[in-house]
């Protein structure tokens, strides 16, 4: 029994050490593959991806995903407490429906280090990894990683692969409308398709463009877009 406990402790300590090293490495190196990407490939959906640098992404897609997924991204420490409380209240009133409140940071934690779905155990791990990347990575790196690994269609991962698949262009050349369409599919890219254009994306992307207009000009947002800040 003591020997088994000793082995367990050693394995646990090695796992803790290795995951910490991996978090540090991913601050500079793109994850070679994620669990979600592996599942996609093995299930027959394929794996289209093309990691690109932050500067190659262009400002439109950066602004679109913040407008769509996490408008407080530059300001929070990984968690949007108000959104979480609203989601809890909504889910209590609508037991057959669920509303998420994951920030971009939380989605990066899930997409890079964990797996889709899951219960409280995975959520607990997600909190841990979110905390770690917020402490160790920059906001630019978190957003860059999100835009490189997020699923944006069946077997399509990252904005460069999505831009090529849907509009036959590089991510940096996406128009505001095209970027908004891609951002609109993110809640469920397998169901909310960009090509063919699903009703959900068609109805939502115009609202995202309006939110993009509202956000642009904010100093913290513009800093992440690598655009000059407006003088006041």
KEKE-3310 file (N, C-alpha, C; in steps of 0.2 Angstrom, whole numbers, plus 5000, padded with zeros to 4 digits):
npx = (5004:5010:5020:5012:5006:5017:5021:5010:5011:5023:5020:5009:5016:5025:5016:5010:5021:5025:5013:5014:5026:5022:5012:5020:5028:5019:5016:5025:5025:5015:5002:5005:4995:4978:4966:4953:4955:4961:4951:4942:4949:4951:4937:4934:4931:4941:4955:4959:4970:4980:4992:4995:5004:5001:5001:4998:4985:4976:4965:4951:4946:4950:4943:4930:4929:4930:4919:4909:4911:4917:4917:4923:4935:4949:4949:4946:4951:4951:4939:4922:4912:4899:4893:4893:4885:4873:4871:4869:4857:4848:4849:4844:4830:4827:4828:4829:4837:4853:4864:4880:4894:4907:4923:4935:4947:4944:4939:4951:4959:4951:4951:4965:4971:4962:4946:4931:4914:4909:4909:4908:4921:4930:4927:4932:4946:4947:4945:4957:4967:4964:4966:4980:4985:4981:4989:5002:5003:5002:4988:4987:4994:4985:4973:4978:4981:4968:4962:4969:4967:4953:4938:4930:4921:4916:4929:4938:4950:4955:4958:4964:4963:4949:4946:4952:4944:4931:4931:4942:4954:4967:4967:4971:4965:4952:4935:4925:4912:4914:4923:4914:4904:4912:4914:4901:4898:4904:4898:4893:4900:4898:4885:4880:4883:4895:4897:4887:4878:4871:4855:4856:4869:4867:4857:4864:4876:4876:4872:4884:4893:4888:4891:4905:4908:4904:4913:4926:4938:4939:4952:4959:4954:4958:4972:4974:4971:4981:4981:4981:4978:4963:4964:4960)
npy = (4994:5006:5007:5009:5021:5029:5029:5034:5047:5052:5051:5060:5072:5073:5075:5088:5096:5094:5099:5112:5116:5115:5125:5136:5134:5136:5149:5155:5145:5138:5126:5110:5100:5099:5091:5092:5094:5082:5073:5077:5074:5060:5056:5058:5071:5078:5089:5105:5118:5132:5139:5156:5172:5185:5197:5194:5192:5203:5217:5216:5203:5201:5211:5207:5195:5198:5207:5198:5187:5191:5205:5212:5208:5214:5220:5211:5198:5185:5180:5184:5190:5195:5191:5177:5176:5180:5170:5159:5162:5162:5149:5142:5146:5141:5126:5117:5123:5130:5143:5150:5158:5159:5167:5173:5169:5158:5150:5148:5141:5129:5124:5122:5115:5106:5097:5096:5099:5090:5089:5096:5093:5095:5109:5114:5112:5120:5133:5133:5133:5144:5154:5152:5155:5168:5174:5171:5173:5186:5197:5198:5187:5177:5180:5178:5164:5159:5163:5155:5142:5139:5131:5133:5129:5113:5103:5113:5124:5138:5155:5158:5146:5146:5158:5155:5144:5149:5161:5162:5169:5177:5179:5192:5200:5199:5206:5218:5212:5199:5194:5196:5186:5174:5175:5175:5161:5155:5150:5138:5130:5119:5118:5131:5137:5145:5143:5133:5148:5149:5152:5157:5163:5172:5180:5185:5191:5204:5211:5209:5217:5229:5230:5229:5242:5249:5246:5249:5262:5262:5263:5252:5242:5246:5245:5232:5229:5233:5246:5264:5274:5283:5301:5310)
npz = (5000:5004:4995:4983:4986:4986:4973:4967:4972:4966:4952:4952:4956:4945:4935:4938:4937:4924:4917:4921:4915:4902:4900:4902:4890:4880:4880:4871:4861:4849:4853:4848:4845:4850:4861:4856:4843:4839:4842:4832:4820:4821:4821:4809:4804:4799:4799:4797:4798:4801:4809:4813:4815:4828:4822:4809:4808:4807:4811:4811:4813:4826:4833:4830:4837:4850:4851:4850:4858:4871:4877:4888:4888:4888:4901:4912:4923:4918:4921:4920:4931:4933:4921:4923:4934:4929:4919:4928:4934:4923:4918:4929:4928:4916:4913:4903:4894:4891:4895:4892:4900:4897:4896:4884:4888:4897:4887:4879:4889:4890:4877:4874:4884:4889:4887:4877:4883:4898:4916:4933:4937:4925:4924:4935:4933:4922:4928:4935:4924:4917:4927:4927:4914:4913:4922:4918:4904:4891:4887:4873:4869:4873:4866:4853:4853:4855:4843:4835:4838:4840:4836:4821:4812:4804:4807:4805:4811:4819:4813:4801:4793:4793:4786:4774:4770:4769:4763:4754:4756:4765:4783:4788:4778:4779:4778:4788:4789:4785:4795:4806:4802:4804:4818:4823:4821:4832:4844:4842:4830:4822:4820:4818:4804:4792:4779:4770:4773:4788:4796:4809:4809:4799:4805:4816:4813:4809:4820:4828:4820:4823:4837:4836:4831:4842:4851:4846:4847:4860:4872:4878:4870:4857:4859:4859:4846:4840:4835:4833:4848:4852:4854:4868)
capx = (5000:5014:5023:5007:5005:5023:5021:5005:5013:5028:5016:5005:5020:5027:5010:5010:5027:5024:5008:5016:5031:5018:5009:5025:5030:5013:5017:5028:5025:5008:5001:5006:4988:4973:4962:4947:4958:4963:4945:4940:4953:4949:4930:4932:4929:4947:4959:4961:4972:4986:4993:4998:5006:4996:5001:4995:4978:4972:4961:4944:4944:4951:4938:4924:4928:4929:4912:4904:4912:4920:4918:4927:4942:4955:4949:4945:4957:4950:4932:4917:4908:4892:4890:4892:4879:4867:4870:4866:4850:4845:4849:4839:4824:4826:4832:4830:4842:4859:4868:4887:4897:4914:4927:4940:4953:4942:4939:4958:4960:4947:4953:4972:4973:4956:4942:4924:4909:4912:4905:4912:4929:4933:4926:4937:4952:4946:4947:4964:4971:4962:4970:4987:4987:4980:4995:5008:5003:4999:4982:4989:4995:4978:4969:4981:4980:4961:4961:4973:4965:4946:4934:4927:4918:4918:4936:4941:4952:4959:4955:4967:4960:4942:4946:4953:4939:4925:4932:4948:4958:4970:4964:4972:4961:4944:4932:4922:4907:4917:4925:4908:4901:4915:4913:4895:4897:4908:4895:4892:4902:4896:4878:4879:4888:4896:4896:4882:4876:4865:4850:4858:4874:4864:4854:4868:4883:4875:4873:4891:4896:4886:4895:4912:4908:4903:4919:4932:4939:4941:4959:4961:4952:4962:4978:4974:4970:4987:4979:4982:4972:4960:4966:4954)
capy = (5000:5012:5008:5011:5028:5033:5029:5039:5054:5053:5052:5067:5078:5074:5078:5095:5099:5094:5104:5119:5118:5116:5131:5141:5134:5138:5156:5156:5140:5136:5119:5105:5098:5099:5085:5093:5093:5075:5070:5079:5070:5053:5055:5059:5078:5081:5094:5110:5123:5135:5144:5162:5176:5190:5203:5192:5191:5208:5219:5215:5197:5202:5215:5203:5189:5202:5210:5192:5182:5194:5212:5215:5204:5218:5222:5206:5194:5179:5178:5189:5187:5197:5187:5171:5176:5181:5164:5155:5164:5160:5142:5140:5147:5138:5120:5114:5127:5132:5149:5150:5164:5159:5172:5171:5166:5152:5146:5145:5136:5123:5122:5121:5110:5101:5094:5099:5096:5088:5092:5100:5092:5099:5116:5115:5112:5126:5138:5133:5134:5151:5158:5152:5159:5176:5177:5170:5175:5192:5197:5197:5179:5173:5181:5175:5157:5158:5164:5150:5135:5139:5128:5138:5125:5106:5101:5119:5127:5144:5160:5157:5141:5148:5163:5152:5139:5152:5167:5161:5174:5177:5182:5199:5203:5199:5213:5218:5208:5192:5193:5195:5180:5169:5176:5173:5154:5152:5147:5131:5130:5113:5119:5138:5137:5151:5141:5138:5153:5147:5157:5160:5167:5177:5185:5188:5194:5211:5214:5209:5222:5235:5230:5231:5249:5252:5244:5252:5268:5261:5263:5245:5238:5248:5243:5225:5228:5237:5253:5270:5275:5290:5306:5313)
capz = (5000:5005:4988:4978:4987:4984:4966:4965:4973:4961:4946:4953:4956:4938:4931:4940:4934:4916:4915:4922:4909:4895:4901:4900:4883:4876:4880:4865:4856:4848:4855:4843:4844:4855:4862:4852:4836:4839:4841:4826:4815:4822:4820:4801:4802:4796:4803:4794:4803:4799:4814:4810:4821:4830:4817:4803:4809:4805:4817:4810:4817:4833:4836:4830:4842:4856:4851:4850:4864:4877:4877:4893:4888:4890:4907:4917:4925:4916:4923:4920:4936:4931:4916:4926:4939:4924:4916:4933:4935:4917:4918:4934:4925:4909:4914:4896:4890:4895:4893:4895:4902:4897:4893:4879:4892:4899:4881:4878:4894:4888:4870:4873:4889:4891:4882:4877:4888:4904:4922:4937:4937:4920:4925:4940:4929:4918:4932:4936:4919:4916:4931:4926:4908:4914:4926:4914:4897:4890:4884:4866:4868:4874:4860:4847:4854:4854:4836:4831:4840:4841:4831:4817:4807:4804:4805:4803:4817:4818:4809:4794:4790:4791:4781:4767:4768:4768:4758:4750:4757:4772:4789:4788:4773:4780:4779:4795:4788:4785:4802:4810:4801:4807:4825:4824:4822:4837:4850:4840:4823:4818:4819:4815:4798:4788:4772:4768:4778:4792:4798:4815:4808:4795:4809:4821:4811:4808:4827:4830:4817:4827:4843:4834:4830:4848:4855:4843:4850:4867:4872:4879:4864:4851:4860:4857:4839:4837:4832:4837:4853:4851:4859:4871)
cpx = (5004:5018:5018:5006:5011:5023:5016:5007:5018:5024:5012:5010:5023:5022:5010:5015:5027:5019:5010:5021:5027:5014:5014:5027:5025:5013:5020:5027:5018:5008:5001:4999:4984:4969:4956:4949:4959:4956:4942:4943:4951:4942:4929:4931:4935:4950:4962:4963:4978:4988:4997:5000:5000:4995:4998:4988:4973:4967:4954:4942:4945:4945:4931:4923:4927:4922:4907:4905:4914:4922:4922:4934:4948:4955:4948:4951:4955:4942:4927:4911:4900:4889:4889:4886:4872:4865:4867:4859:4846:4844:4844:4832:4822:4830:4833:4835:4848:4862:4875:4889:4905:4918:4932:4945:4950:4941:4946:4960:4957:4950:4960:4973:4968:4952:4935:4920:4912:4908:4909:4919:4932:4932:4931:4944:4952:4948:4954:4968:4970:4966:4977:4989:4986:4986:5001:5009:5000:4992:4982:4990:4989:4974:4972:4980:4973:4960:4964:4970:4957:4943:4930:4923:4920:4925:4940:4943:4957:4956:4958:4964:4952:4942:4948:4947:4933:4925:4938:4952:4962:4966:4965:4968:4954:4941:4928:4916:4909:4919:4919:4905:4905:4914:4906:4894:4900:4904:4894:4894:4900:4888:4877:4885:4889:4895:4893:4880:4870:4861:4853:4864:4872:4861:4858:4874:4882:4875:4880:4895:4894:4890:4902:4913:4908:4910:4925:4932:4940:4948:4962:4960:4957:4970:4979:4974:4977:4986:4980:4976:4970:4962:4960:4955)
cpy = (5006:5013:5011:5019:5032:5034:5034:5046:5056:5055:5059:5073:5079:5077:5086:5099:5100:5099:5111:5121:5119:5122:5137:5140:5137:5146:5159:5152:5138:5128:5115:5102:5098:5093:5086:5092:5086:5071:5071:5075:5063:5051:5056:5066:5081:5086:5099:5116:5126:5141:5150:5167:5181:5195:5201:5191:5197:5210:5217:5209:5197:5206:5211:5198:5193:5204:5204:5189:5185:5201:5216:5211:5208:5220:5217:5202:5186:5177:5184:5187:5189:5193:5180:5171:5176:5174:5159:5156:5161:5153:5139:5141:5143:5131:5116:5117:5129:5139:5149:5157:5164:5165:5169:5167:5159:5147:5143:5140:5129:5120:5119:5115:5105:5099:5097:5095:5094:5092:5096:5099:5095:5106:5118:5116:5118:5132:5139:5135:5142:5156:5158:5156:5166:5178:5176:5173:5183:5192:5196:5190:5175:5174:5178:5168:5155:5158:5158:5143:5134:5135:5133:5135:5118:5105:5107:5123:5133:5149:5160:5152:5143:5153:5160:5148:5143:5158:5167:5167:5173:5181:5189:5203:5202:5206:5212:5213:5201:5190:5192:5189:5174:5169:5174:5165:5151:5148:5139:5130:5124:5114:5126:5139:5143:5149:5134:5142:5151:5153:5161:5165:5173:5183:5188:5192:5202:5215:5214:5215:5229:5236:5231:5239:5252:5251:5248:5260:5268:5260:5256:5241:5239:5246:5236:5224:5231:5243:5258:5272:5282:5295:5309:5320)
cpz = (5000:4998:4983:4979:4985:4977:4963:4966:4968:4954:4946:4952:4949:4934:4932:4937:4927:4914:4916:4916:4903:4895:4899:4893:4878:4876:4874:4859:4855:4850:4848:4840:4850:4856:4857:4845:4835:4838:4834:4820:4815:4820:4813:4799:4798:4801:4798:4798:4800:4804:4811:4816:4822:4825:4810:4803:4807:4811:4817:4814:4824:4836:4836:4835:4849:4857:4852:4856:4871:4877:4882:4893:4890:4897:4913:4918:4923:4917:4923:4925:4935:4926:4919:4930:4934:4921:4921:4934:4929:4917:4923:4932:4919:4910:4908:4892:4894:4891:4896:4896:4901:4893:4888:4883:4894:4893:4879:4883:4892:4882:4870:4878:4891:4886:4882:4881:4894:4910:4926:4938:4931:4921:4930:4937:4925:4922:4933:4930:4916:4920:4929:4919:4909:4918:4922:4907:4896:4887:4876:4864:4869:4868:4854:4847:4853:4846:4832:4832:4840:4835:4827:4811:4807:4802:4804:4810:4816:4812:4802:4790:4788:4786:4774:4765:4766:4763:4754:4750:4764:4777:4789:4783:4774:4781:4786:4794:4788:4791:4806:4809:4804:4815:4827:4825:4828:4843:4848:4832:4819:4816:4815:4809:4795:4781:4772:4774:4782:4794:4804:4813:4804:4799:4814:4819:4811:4815:4830:4827:4821:4834:4842:4833:4837:4852:4852:4845:4857:4868:4873:4873:4858:4853:4858:4850:4836:4833:4836:4842:4851:4856:4862:4874)
residu = (UNK:UNK:UNK:UNK:UNK:UNK:UNK:UNK:UNK:UNK:UNK:UNK:UNK:UNK:UNK:UNK:UNK:UNK:UNK:UNK:UNK:UNK:UNK:UNK:UNK:UNK:UNK:UNK:UNK:UNK:UNK:UNK:UNK:UNK:UNK:UNK:UNK:UNK:UNK:UNK:UNK:UNK:UNK:UNK:UNK:UNK:UNK:UNK:UNK:UNK:UNK:UNK:UNK:UNK:UNK:UNK:UNK:UNK:UNK:UNK:UNK:UNK:UNK:UNK:UNK:UNK:UNK:UNK:UNK:UNK:UNK:UNK:UNK:UNK:UNK:UNK:UNK:UNK:UNK:UNK:UNK:UNK:UNK:UNK:UNK:UNK:UNK:UNK:UNK:UNK:UNK:UNK:UNK:UNK:UNK:UNK:UNK:UNK:UNK:UNK:UNK:UNK:UNK:UNK:UNK:UNK:UNK:UNK:UNK:UNK:UNK:UNK:UNK:UNK:UNK:UNK:UNK:UNK:UNK:UNK:UNK:UNK:UNK:UNK:UNK:UNK:UNK:UNK:UNK:UNK:UNK:UNK:UNK:UNK:UNK:UNK:UNK:UNK:UNK:UNK:UNK:UNK:UNK:UNK:UNK:UNK:UNK:UNK:UNK:UNK:UNK:UNK:UNK:UNK:UNK:UNK:UNK:UNK:UNK:UNK:UNK:UNK:UNK:UNK:UNK:UNK:UNK:UNK:UNK:UNK:UNK:UNK:UNK:UNK:UNK:UNK:UNK:UNK:UNK:UNK:UNK:UNK:UNK:UNK:UNK:UNK:UNK:UNK:UNK:UNK:UNK:UNK:UNK:UNK:UNK:UNK:UNK:UNK:UNK:UNK:UNK:UNK:UNK:UNK:UNK:UNK:UNK:UNK:UNK:UNK:UNK:UNK:UNK:UNK:UNK:UNK:UNK:UNK:UNK:UNK:UNK:UNK:UNK:UNK:UNK:UNK:UNK:UNK:UNK:UNK:UNK:UNK)
# end
